[in-house]
């Protein structure tokens, strides 16, 4: 491959070839994949990084989609795996294959292949620079003005890349020396295998002022280039250069094309001023536009793995070693707009896996502000917050990959984090406070440019708002925001469970909780519904929280644990309710199937009743704002029909009791009449 590219690359790239070690490891060999890109920069005299930026802003799937018709039976658009009849030869079968996330195409019939530039060249019958101009115009990028120094810049980047590649080999050799014994012990203690050390090319920088400088200059690399790559620093007073990384474990950072653009270093000295240190900004390295483990993660995400965005090097390495190979990390900073664009190019719904501390939560909240103005249909973020005080590496070492997967499976949508940010720890016990919350959320949602996404965010926020305030006691949010299980537990003895003061919703919730307590094997089947139960009574809140938290599935063990947690009064109050006596399936351990059906029906009835109450509330507001009586009547009919279907099961003779239905209709008529009267008088 080297020989085939030498001639095409031109003399400026031969410097690069001359620096390739005669024996290269699999990790070091990956930089050969970047040679076509270097050749493009050298031959076409474009500014360094321009083509990579253009590739990141364009999609070969979109460009090729204007020339072909995708075979939807064979294609998997979610993974960027696209198939169509080839545009380069006549055929009826779909043999033209595009890997959108990798940016390449190949025809299994005529063997045409290339990247997005080659596709435009071939289909538009233009040269390379004309293809670049076409794509740049579509991407909204201005073509750079002619720069006579561009070729020199490209040559220089090639030489700097050769210096960083030589540094990788030096650091890796140093990890095997006696001076790196403590570093090897540390890596062993973190559970990193020999294959992982090889895969990530982890090395070591000895605690020497000029160790790296002398080793690399001894191989013919100029001191100025070591300074330009950030490997060494030259004092302002003109003194001798000194190593940037000393007594640190080294993590090479490669760009998507495989070039080593910088390094990260973890200090071995616990008293070091910075635990982690990155290369400074250089001609190669812009930490706000790069991701650690970018290329391997892109490939794994293209094969169907969920893309995980972690905080640091060790998190990514631990995740990859555990099988989560589609993992990346920003380089010592919060995720930037440019990094988010790169992330979304790899996956539509990446999972942000942040440390379970205040800093991790703050990082999640900052990312929301960055992402909102960039949201478009199909692109979003999900957030998996680790347990407090732990990061993904901690979870994997202590609990294994299964525990990590469970956390990822429970990742929350971004709208849930937005709601949490604006409500957690706050009290909304006055109209003014609720209005301030509404204003804050409207301002956040207004930053979403796409009207469809903005509309659905508004709907989701309305749903969360209703769930939070609908059944909440005065002065506090519902369970999970500013009132925890301890508060509910303290209030359990004085709750309505002991006094029997229930409305219909409370009676139904009590029936559901009693059913699950006697049939705990069904908790997993109704976990999602249980999370949305929205109990208002403190005792019911406490028992709901307990059922969601416990891992026990044996009734007797559950009852004992409830008593041990000082929830005995709440349990006794619940099970002592008279209306439970008529439901024989509750206390019959051999009727689990019947219990499952009955619980599903009770959850459906509860949802239907709350829906009709929601319609009543919104109906009042809408009539006050407009004369939309016909729209209100339509909503009334829809809501009543929905509730009737859920809450009026047929009796054995095929009839049903319509008393509740007529009651609801009467309440709606009163709403309409009152509103009409107010409008007329106003």
C-alpha positions in Angstrom: 0.0 0.0 0.0 2.9 2.3 0.8 4.5 1.7 -2.6 1.2 2.2 -4.5 0.7 5.6 -2.8 4.2 7.0 -3.0 3.9 8.2 -6.6 0.4 9.6 -6.2 1.2 11.4 -2.9 3.8 13.7 -4.4 7.2 14.6 -3.0 5.8 16.5 -0.1 4.3 13.4 1.4 7.5 11.3 0.9 8.8 12.9 4.0 5.9 11.3 5.8 6.7 7.9 4.3 10.3 8.1 5.2 9.4 8.5 8.9 7.3 5.3 9.1 9.1 2.8 11.2 10.2 -0.4 9.4 8.3 -2.4 12.0 5.0 -1.0 13.0 2.5 -2.2 15.5 -1.2 -2.6 14.6 -2.0 0.6 16.5 0.8 2.6 14.7 -0.2 1.2 11.3 -3.6 2.9 11.5 -2.1 6.1 10.4 -1.7 4.7 6.9 -5.4 5.2 6.5 -4.9 8.9 6.5 -2.7 8.9 3.4 -5.4 9.7 0.8 -6.4 12.7 2.9 -2.8 13.9 3.1 -2.4 13.4 -0.6 -5.5 15.6 -1.2 -4.2 18.4 1.0 -0.7 18.2 -0.6 -1.9 18.0 -4.3 -4.7 20.5 -4.1 -3.1 23.1 -1.9 -6.2 23.4 0.4 -5.8 24.8 3.9 -5.1 22.1 6.5 -8.3 20.7 7.9 -10.6 22.2 5.3 -11.5 18.8 3.7 -12.1 17.2 7.1 -14.4 20.0 8.1 -16.3 19.7 4.8 -16.6 15.9 5.3 -18.0 16.5 8.8 -20.7 18.8 7.5 -21.9 16.7 4.6 -23.4 13.2 4.2 -22.6 10.9 1.4 -26.0 9.3 1.9 -27.7 12.7 1.3 -25.5 13.4 -1.8 -25.9 10.0 -3.3 -29.6 10.0 -2.5 -30.1 12.6 -5.1 -28.9 10.2 -7.8 -30.3 6.9 -6.6 -33.5 5.4 -5.1 -32.7 3.5 -1.9 -33.9 0.0 -1.6 -35.8 0.3 1.7 -36.1 -3.4 2.2 -32.3 -3.8 2.1 -31.2 -0.5 3.7 -31.0 0.3 7.4 -31.1 4.1 7.5 -30.8 4.2 11.3 -27.3 2.7 10.9 -26.4 4.6 7.7 -26.3 1.3 5.8 -27.8 2.2 2.4 -28.3 0.1 -0.8 -29.6 1.1 -4.2 -29.1 0.2 -7.9 -25.8 1.5 -9.0 -25.7 4.9 -10.7 -22.6 3.9 -12.7 -23.9 0.9 -14.6 -27.3 -0.5 -15.7 -28.7 -3.0 -13.2 -32.0 -3.9 -11.6 -30.6 -5.2 -8.3 -29.4 -3.1 -5.4 -25.6 -3.7 -5.4 -24.5 -0.1 -4.8 -23.6 0.2 -1.1 -23.1 3.4 0.9 -21.7 3.4 4.5 -22.9 6.9 5.5 -21.1 7.1 8.8 -17.8 6.1 7.3 -18.3 8.3 4.2 -17.6 5.7 1.5 -19.4 3.8 -1.3 -18.8 0.6 -3.1 -20.6 -1.2 -5.9 -20.4 -5.0 -5.8 -21.4 -5.1 -9.5 -19.0 -2.7 -11.3 -16.6 -2.3 -8.3 -16.9 1.5 -8.3 -15.7 2.9 -5.0 -14.7 6.2 -3.3 -15.7 8.9 -0.9 -18.1 11.8 -1.2 -15.7 13.8 -3.4 -15.1 10.9 -5.8 -18.9 10.4 -6.1 -19.5 14.0 -7.1 -16.6 13.9 -9.5 -18.0 10.8 -11.2 -21.7 11.7 -11.3 -21.2 15.4 -12.2 -18.3 14.9 -14.5 -16.1 17.5 -12.7 -12.6 17.6 -11.3 -11.7 17.3 -7.7 -11.6 21.0 -6.9 -15.0 21.5 -8.7 -16.4 18.7 -6.6 -15.1 20.4 -3.5 -16.7 23.7 -4.5 -20.0 22.0 -5.1 -20.1 20.4 -1.7 -18.8 23.5 0.1 -21.5 25.6 -1.5 -24.2 23.1 -0.3 -22.6 22.9 3.2 -22.6 26.7 3.5 -18.8 26.9 3.6 -16.8 29.5 1.8 -14.1 28.3 -0.5 -10.7 29.5 0.8 -8.9 32.1 -1.2 -5.9 30.9 -3.2 -3.0 30.5 -0.7 0.4 30.0 -2.2 1.6 28.8 1.2 -1.1 26.1 1.5 1.2 23.4 0.1 3.8 24.3 2.6 1.3 24.1 5.4 0.2 20.7 4.2 3.8 19.6 4.1 4.4 20.9 7.6 1.4 19.0 9.0 2.7 15.9 7.5 6.1 16.4 9.2 4.5 17.2 12.5 2.4 14.1 12.2 5.5 12.1 11.8 6.9 13.6 15.0 3.9 12.7 17.0 3.9 9.2 15.6 7.5 8.8 16.7 6.6 10.0 20.1 4.0 7.3 20.5 6.6 4.6 19.9 8.9 6.3 22.3 6.3 6.5 25.1 5.3 2.9 24.6 8.8 1.7 24.9 9.2 3.7 28.1 6.3 1.9 29.7 8.3 -1.3 29.6 11.3 0.2 31.5 12.1 0.0 35.2 11.2 3.6 35.7 7.6 2.8 34.7 7.1 0.1 37.4 4.6 2.3 39.4 2.7 3.2 36.2 2.4 -0.5 35.2 1.2 -1.3 38.7 -1.4 1.4 38.5 -2.7 0.2 35.1 -2.8 -3.4 36.4 -4.8 -2.1 39.4 -7.3 -0.5 37.0 -7.8 -3.9 35.4 -6.4 -3.0 32.0 -5.3 -6.1 30.0 -2.2 -6.3 27.8 -4.5 -6.3 24.7 -6.1 -3.0 26.0 -2.7 -1.4 26.5 -1.8 -2.4 22.9 -5.2 -1.3 21.5 -5.0 2.2 23.0 -1.2 2.5 22.6 -0.8 3.6 26.2 2.7 4.7 27.1 4.8 6.5 29.8 6.8 9.7 30.0 9.6 9.3 32.6 10.3 12.0 35.2 13.1 13.5 33.2 13.4 17.1 32.1 14.6 16.3 28.5 14.0 12.6 28.2 11.6 12.8 25.3 13.3 15.7 23.7 16.7 14.0 23.6 15.2 10.7 22.4 13.3 12.2 19.5 16.0 14.7 18.4 18.4 11.7 18.4 16.2 10.2 15.7 16.6 13.3 13.5 13.4 15.1 14.5 14.0 18.9 14.7 13.6 20.6 18.1 11.3 23.2 16.5 8.8 20.5 15.4 8.8 19.0 18.9 7.8 22.4 20.2 5.2 22.9 17.5 3.5 19.6 18.4 3.4 20.4 22.1 5.7 17.6 23.0 8.3 20.1 24.4 8.2 23.7 25.6 10.9 26.3 24.8 11.3 28.9 27.6 10.7 32.5 26.6 14.2 33.4 27.8 15.7 31.1 25.1 16.7 28.3 27.5 16.9 24.7 26.6 13.6 23.0 25.7 12.0 20.7 28.3 9.5 17.9 28.0 5.8 18.8 28.3 4.9 15.4 29.8 6.9 14.1 32.8 6.1 11.2 35.1 2.8 10.6 33.5 0.9 7.8 31.8 0.4 8.8 28.2 -2.7 8.4 26.1 -2.2 9.2 22.4 -5.1 11.1 20.8 -5.8 10.4 17.1 -8.1 12.2 14.8 -10.8 10.4 12.6 -8.1 9.7 9.9 -5.7 8.1 12.3 -3.2 11.0 12.8 -1.8 11.4 16.3 -2.7 15.1 16.9 -1.9 15.3 20.6 -1.5 13.5 23.9 -3.1 13.2 27.3 -1.1 12.5 30.4 -2.2 11.2 33.9 0.2 12.3 36.7 1.7 9.5 38.9 2.5 12.1 41.6 -0.7 12.6 43.7 0.6 16.1 44.5 0.9 17.2 40.8 -0.8 20.5 40.0 -2.9 18.8 37.3 -4.1 15.2 37.6 -4.7 15.1 33.8 -2.8 17.2 31.3 -3.5 17.5 27.6 -1.3 18.8 24.8 -1.5 22.5 24.4 -3.3 23.9 21.3 -1.1 23.4 18.2 -1.3 23.3 14.5 -2.5 19.7 14.8 -4.4 19.8 18.0 -7.6 21.7 18.7 -9.2 20.0 21.8 -12.6 21.6 21.2 -12.8 19.9 17.8 -11.5 16.4 18.7 -12.8 13.3 20.5 -10.8 10.6 22.2 -11.3 7.2 20.5 -13.1 8.8 17.6 -12.4 6.5 14.7 -12.9 3.1 16.5 -16.1 4.4 18.2 -17.4 5.5 14.8 -16.9 2.1 13.4 -18.5 0.4 16.4 -21.5 2.7 16.2 -21.9 2.0 12.5 -22.2 -1.7 13.5 -25.1 -1.0 15.7 -23.6 -0.3 19.1 -25.0 2.6 21.2 -22.6 5.6 21.2 -21.6 6.5 24.7 -20.0 9.9 25.6 -18.0 9.6 28.8 -16.0 12.2 30.6 -12.4 10.9 30.5 -9.8 8.6 29.0 -10.0 5.9 31.6 -13.8 5.7 31.3 -13.6 5.2 27.5 -10.8 2.6 27.9 -12.8 0.7 30.6 -16.0 0.8 28.5 -14.2 -0.4 25.4 -12.6 -3.2 27.3 -16.0 -4.3 28.7 -17.5 -4.5 25.2 -18.9 -0.9 24.8 -16.6 -0.1 22.0 -18.6 2.9 20.7 -17.3 5.2 23.4 -15.8 8.6 23.1 -14.8 11.4 25.5 -14.2 15.2 25.1 -10.6 16.2 25.9 -10.7 17.7 29.3 -13.5 20.2 28.6 -17.3 20.1 28.4 -18.7 19.0 25.1 -18.5 21.8 22.5 -20.7 22.6 19.5 -18.1 21.1 17.2 -17.8 18.0 19.2 -21.5 17.6 19.4 -21.7 17.8 15.6 -19.1 15.0 15.3 -21.0 12.9 17.9 -24.3 13.3 16.0 -22.6 12.4 12.8 -21.8 9.0 14.4 -25.2 8.4 16.0 -28.6 10.0 16.2 -29.2 9.4 19.9 -25.9 9.2 21.8 -26.0 8.4 25.5 -24.2 10.9 27.7 -22.7 8.9 30.6 -21.6 11.3 33.2 -20.1 10.9 36.6 -22.6 10.7 39.5 -21.5 13.9 41.3 -22.4 17.6 41.2 -19.8 18.3 38.5 -21.2 15.5 36.3 -24.7 16.9 36.7 -23.6 20.4 35.9 -21.9 19.2 32.8 -25.1 17.6 31.7 -27.0 20.8 32.3 -24.5 22.8 30.3 -24.7 20.4 27.4 -28.5 20.9 27.3 -27.9 24.6 26.6 -25.5 23.7 23.8 -27.8 21.1 22.3 -31.1 23.0 22.3 -30.3 25.4 19.4 -28.9 22.5 17.4 -31.9 20.1 17.7 -33.4 18.8 14.5 -35.8 15.9 13.9 -34.1 12.6 14.7 -31.2 14.1 16.5 -31.3 14.1 20.3 -29.4 13.1 23.5 -30.1 10.7 26.3 -28.5 11.0 29.7 -27.3 8.1 31.9 -26.3 9.5 35.3 -24.0 7.2 37.3 -24.7 6.6 41.0 -23.4 9.4 43.2 -19.6 9.4 43.6 -19.1 6.8 40.8 -18.0 6.9 37.1 -18.4 4.3 34.4 -15.0 2.8 35.3 -16.0 2.4 38.9 -19.3 0.7 37.9 -17.5 -1.7 35.5 -14.8 -2.7 38.0 -17.2 -3.2 41.0 -20.4 -4.5 39.3 -19.5 -5.5 35.8 -20.8 -4.9 32.3 -24.4 -6.0 33.2 -24.8 -3.2 35.7 -23.4 -0.7 33.3 -25.9 -1.9 30.6 -28.7 -1.6 33.1 -27.8 2.1 33.7 -27.6 2.8 30.0 -30.9 1.2 29.4 -32.5 3.7 31.9 -31.0 6.7 30.1 -33.4 9.7 30.3 -34.4 11.9 27.4 -33.1 15.4 27.3 -36.5 16.9 28.0 -36.5 15.1 31.3 -33.2 16.6 32.3 -34.4 20.1 31.2 -37.4 19.7 33.5 -35.2 18.5 36.3 -32.8 21.4 36.0 -35.6 23.9 36.3 -37.6 22.2 39.1 -35.3 20.2 41.3 -35.0 21.5 44.8 -37.5 24.3 44.2 -41.0 24.9 45.6 -43.9 26.1 43.4 -46.6 27.0 45.9 -47.7 30.3 44.4 -49.1 31.3 41.0 -46.1 33.7 40.6 -43.6 30.9 41.1 -45.4 28.6 38.6 -45.6 31.5 36.1 -41.8 32.0 36.5 -41.2 28.3 35.8 -43.4 28.5 32.7 -41.5 31.5 31.5 -38.1 29.8 32.0 -39.2 26.7 30.2 -40.7 28.7 27.3 -37.5 30.6 26.9 -35.5 27.4 26.8 -37.8 25.7 24.3 -37.8 28.8 22.1 -34.2 28.2 21.3 -35.0 25.1 19.4 -35.0 26.2 15.7 -37.1 23.4 14.2 -40.8 24.1 14.7 -41.8 20.4 14.8 -39.2 19.6 17.5 -40.1 22.7 19.4 -43.8 21.8 19.3 -43.2 18.3 20.7 -40.9 19.7 23.4 -43.8 22.0 24.5 -46.1 19.0 24.7 -43.7 17.0 26.7 -43.1 19.8 29.1 -46.9 20.3 29.5 -47.2 16.6 30.4 -44.5 16.8 32.9 -46.0 19.9 34.4 -49.4 18.3 34.8 -47.9 15.2 36.3 -46.0 17.3 38.8 -48.7 19.6 39.9 -51.9 17.7 39.3 -52.0 15.7 42.6 -49.2 17.4 44.5 -50.0 18.6 48.0 -49.9 22.4 48.3 -46.4 23.8 48.3 -44.4 20.9 47.0 -43.6 19.1 43.8 -44.5 15.4 43.3 -42.2 12.6 44.4 -38.8 12.7 42.9 -38.0 16.4 42.9 -38.0 18.2 46.2 -39.7 15.6 48.5 -38.0 12.3 49.0 -38.9 9.0 50.6 -37.8 10.1 54.0 -40.4 12.9 54.1 -43.1 10.4 52.9 -42.0 7.9 55.5 -42.3 10.4 58.4 -45.8 11.4 57.3 -47.0 7.8 56.7 -48.6 7.4 60.2 -50.7 10.5 59.8 -51.8 9.8 56.3 -55.2 9.1 54.8 -54.3 5.4 54.9 -55.2 5.5 58.6 -58.2 7.7 58.4 -59.9 6.2 55.3 -60.3 9.6 53.6 -59.9 8.6 49.9 -61.0 9.9 46.6 -61.5 7.5 43.7 -57.9 7.9 42.5 -56.6 7.1 46.0 -58.8 4.0 46.3 -57.6 2.7 42.9 -53.9 3.4 43.8 -54.4 1.5 47.1 -55.8 -1.4 45.2 -52.8 -1.4 42.8 -50.3 -1.2 45.7 -52.0 -4.0 47.6 -52.0 -6.2 44.5 -48.3 -5.7 43.9 -47.5 -6.3 47.6 -49.3 -9.7 47.5 -47.9 -10.6 44.0 -44.4 -9.0 44.0 -43.4 -11.1 41.0 -45.5 -8.7 39.0 -43.5 -5.6 40.0 -41.2 -5.9 37.0 -44.1 -6.1 34.6 -45.6 -2.8 35.9 -42.4 -0.9 36.8 -43.0 1.8 34.2 -46.6 2.3 35.2 -45.6 2.3 38.9 -43.1 5.1 38.3 -46.0 7.2 36.9 -48.5 6.4 39.7 -48.4 9.9 41.1 -49.8 9.1 44.5 -50.7 12.1 46.6 -51.0 10.4 50.0 -47.7 10.3 51.9 -48.2 6.7 52.9 -48.9 5.6 49.3 -45.9 7.6 48.2 -43.7 5.8 50.7 -44.9 2.3 49.6 -44.6 3.2 45.9 -41.0 4.3 46.5 -40.3 1.1 48.4 -41.7 -1.1 45.6 -39.6 0.7 43.0 -36.4 0.4 45.1 -36.6 -3.2 46.4 -35.0 -6.2 44.7 -37.1 -8.6 46.8 -39.8 -10.6 45.0 -41.0 -12.7 48.0 -44.1 -11.5 49.8 -43.1 -12.5 53.3 -39.6 -11.0 52.9 -41.1 -7.8 51.5 -43.5 -7.4 54.5 -40.6 -7.9 56.9 -38.4 -5.4 55.1 -41.3 -2.8 55.1 -41.6 -3.2 58.9 -37.8 -2.8 59.2 -38.0 0.5 57.3 -40.6 1.9 59.7 -43.4 1.6 57.1 -45.5 -0.8 59.1 -48.2 1.8 59.8 -48.5 2.6 56.1 -48.8 -1.1 55.3 -51.4 -1.8 57.9 -53.4 1.2 56.9 -53.4 0.1 53.3 -54.3 -3.6 53.8 -57.0 -2.7 56.3 -59.1 -0.8 53.8 -62.5 -2.4 53.4 -62.9 -2.1 49.7 -60.0 -4.6 49.2 -62.1 -7.4 50.7 -64.2 -7.7 47.5 -61.1 -8.3 45.3 -60.4 -11.9 46.1 -57.5 -12.1 43.7 -55.3 -9.9 45.9 -54.7 -12.5 48.6 -54.8 -15.6 46.4 -51.2 -16.5 45.7 -52.3 -19.0 43.0 -54.1 -16.4 40.9 -51.1 -14.5 39.5 -52.5 -14.5 36.0 -55.8 -13.0 37.2 -53.9 -10.5 39.3 -51.8 -9.4 36.3 -55.0 -8.8 34.2 -56.7 -6.9 37.0 -53.7 -4.7 37.7 -53.4 -3.8 34.0 -57.1 -2.8 34.1 -56.7 -0.7 37.2 -53.8 1.2 35.8 -55.8 1.8 32.6 -58.8 3.1 34.6 -56.5 5.4 36.6 -54.9 6.8 33.5 -58.4 7.4 31.9 -59.7 9.2 35.0 -56.7 11.5 35.2 -57.0 12.2 31.5 -60.6 13.4 31.8 -59.6 15.6 34.8 -56.8 17.0 32.6 -59.4 17.8 29.9 -61.6 19.5 32.4 -58.8 21.7 33.5 -57.5 22.6 30.1 -61.1 23.1 28.9 -61.6 25.9 31.4 -58.4 27.6 30.3 -59.2 27.3 26.5 -62.7 28.7 26.9 -61.4 31.6 28.9 -58.9 32.3 26.1 -61.2 31.9 23.0 -64.7 31.0 21.9 -63.6 27.5 20.7 -66.7 25.7 21.9 -66.8 23.3 19.0 -63.2 22.3 19.6 -64.0 21.8 23.3 -67.0 19.7 22.5 -64.8 17.5 20.2 -62.2 17.1 23.1 -65.1 16.3 25.4 -66.4 13.6 23.2 -62.9 12.1 22.6 -62.1 12.1 26.4 -65.5 10.6 27.4 -65.2 7.9 24.8 -61.7 7.1 25.9 -62.7 6.9 29.5 -65.8 4.9 28.7 -63.7 2.3 26.8 -61.2 2.0 29.7 -63.5 2.3 32.7 -66.8 0.7 31.6 -65.9 -3.0 31.1 -68.8 -5.1 29.8 -70.8 -7.1 32.4 -71.9 -10.6 31.8 -75.2 -9.5 30.3 -73.4 -7.1 27.9 -74.5 -3.9 29.7 -72.5 -1.4 31.6 -73.2 1.2 34.3 -73.3 4.7 32.8 -73.7 6.6 36.0 -70.1 7.9 36.0 -70.3 8.7 32.3 -73.4 10.9 32.8 -71.7 12.6 35.8 -68.7 13.5 33.7 -70.9 14.8 30.8 -72.8 16.9 33.3 -69.5 18.4 34.7 -68.4 19.3 31.2 -71.7 20.9 30.4 -71.3 23.1 33.5 -67.9 24.1 32.3 -69.2 25.1 28.9 -72.2 26.9 30.3 -70.1 28.8 32.9 -67.5 29.8 30.3 -70.2 30.9 27.8 -71.8 33.0 30.5 -68.5 34.7 31.3 -67.8 35.4 27.7 -71.2 36.9 27.2 -71.0 39.1 30.2 -67.5 40.1 29.3 
